Amino acid sequence: MASLQSVLVAIGTLLFMQPALGDVILKPPNEARPPVALVLIPSAGVDPSQYKPLATAMQDVCNYPLWIGIPYIPLDAVLSTEIGEAISRILLSMQAQGMAVKTRLFFAAHSPVSANPLQDYLVKNTTLAHNTAGQILFGSFLQRIYRSSPPAPYPVHTLTIGGELDGVARLTRIMEEYYHRVQVATDPTKAVSTFPVVVVRGMSHFQFASGTMPKTIKDRDFRPEISYDSAHSKVSAVVSNYISVALGNTSCLPALKDAVASTGQFLKPIIEAYKLEASYKFKTPCFENPPSPACQVGCPWTQSSMVTMAQLDIGHINDTDEIHPASEILPKFHHPAIFSNCSTTSPSCTVQLSSVSENIYEHDLYDDGEVATSANEIQAKLKSRQSVMIAAGYENVDFNKSDAGSRCKTINQQAYDWALKNSDPVTLPRFKEHGVAMVMGEDKGCLKNGGLWIYLPMDYTVGTNSTGGEIVTIQSIQMKTAVTYSIGIFAGMHYCKLLSPARAMEWLYVDGLRRYYTVNQQCVFVLYLMMTFIIMFIYMIVLLMHDDNYNI
């Protein structure tokens, strides 16, 4: 039987290895104990040989003898069928070189372009998934479709490793995975060993590999702040601990827990910002469904914004926000309302009222980490300051004074200030030096019946400041009416398109760095310095040639 198996392996190797001239296979340095195997699917455009430094580093620190196979996949558009063929080929090739057929398997992929089809392949191939000890996603994450049941919980335990400065699989998408897989997991302690998520500080997307960077990554990736050797060392340590824990070696669990806990501490302010937004990426909105812990009932940031809008010198408000589609008319039209009044102004007066919110997101068709995960805007239907002041007992409130100016702008500035105040102490100096600042512009009006307000997006305009640096000016679309407005259902309103504190936070960590802190921009700067040096050198030569005291 054993000889027949050897013959089959040899035949399979002959069939599958012919087109695999670029495959990389690294044997374990030693096999003092039963080995394990890792099949790493490279990112599109990255040659398998570019992962050798990381692979060698993982072999050096792994607690088990580690086979590593990295298949060459010729097409940039990686498909699950191609990955399946590459996996079969690489496994047969490793077996032909001495790896036992029953060796425990781990699978890994770099970048969502490879990680997403790998996940799909393992889900479809249940036998292989059952025999797999674990999966490792480098600069990627489990797709949202595999987050819960239905369709089904993801069948393979998975380690997610992201870089803080990953410009391809953005940090906020890794944060989202941490939130679901660890922070709100049914059993967070167990989640650390089954679906751990780790962020390596200062690491970029390409640093999982080495060598020449493909243009698709260079155009989007950020500049790393640690060396490639350091990045490979940090990643290898986490991978080694994860492999050991996945194979039942609990002695490595404390180190893995520490890495996950450190990641949680780093991501804490970002998570808080997304909670203030009532992120639909954390929970789906309740809309018309009965309120429950499983869905978002209201937006905390809109409630805070209502306090700013009211700006009561005497008295308080208690706002209950609800999330509903802003454009919905049937079966029910949702609008703000005041439920209580005070006969006179008093410090003990509390006005009970409601507001309505809807978050608007960019369409994320591929779930590949490219699209921002925070809301473009919060459509906030608020009561006007005039109406709240009257309810709080104020007399002779002039709408043209109470709701004058750009009150939505004031709220949006608070969102940006909140992000600046609460961001990581390393992130903020980086952003101030290399980021594009947000500047709040004056509110823009719309038709007073509110219909146009719904469909006019908040304005993000790229411009320059007084020193020529790039800025983004944000202008809210407002719709405000006096309490005497002729259409009663729209009277006493002050609607705002609001900047989400999550969008402001994501801007500091990711999108605000794209103009001046990508690898391409670094290359442009280096080229600029070289050209400047060459021009200066030529200029000096010209001066010397025209010097009367210089003989050429």
PEFENZI-V491461 format. One record per run of one state. SS is the DSSP state (~ for helix, > for strand, _ for the rest). FROM is the first residue (numbers start at 1). LEN is the number of residues. Records with the same first field share a line. If there is no record, write none. Layout:
SS: FROM-LEN ; FROM-LEN
This chain:
_: 1-1 ; 17-7 ; 27-9 ; 42-6 ; 62-4 ; 71-9 ; 97-7 ; 111-1 ; 125-1 ; 131-1 ; 139-5 ; 147-11 ; 166-5 ; 184-4 ; 195-2 ; 205-1 ; 209-6 ; 219-3 ; 223-5 ; 247-3 ; 278-6 ; 286-9 ; 297-3 ; 311-5 ; 324-13 ; 339-11 ; 361-16 ; 382-1 ; 384-1 ; 392-7 ; 403-4 ; 423-2 ; 435-2 ; 441-3 ; 445-6 ; 456-3 ; 465-5 ; 476-1 ; 481-7 ; 491-2 ; 499-2 ; 510-1 ; 514-4 ; 546-7
~: 2-15 ; 48-14 ; 80-17 ; 112-13 ; 126-5 ; 144-3 ; 171-13 ; 188-7 ; 206-3 ; 215-4 ; 228-19 ; 250-28 ; 300-11 ; 385-7 ; 399-4 ; 407-16 ; 425-10 ; 451-5 ; 488-3 ; 501-9 ; 511-3 ; 519-27
>: 24-3 ; 36-6 ; 66-5 ; 104-7 ; 132-7 ; 158-8 ; 197-8 ; 222-1 ; 284-2 ; 295-2 ; 316-8 ; 337-2 ; 350-11 ; 377-5 ; 383-1 ; 437-4 ; 444-1 ; 459-6 ; 470-6 ; 477-4 ; 493-6 ; 518-1
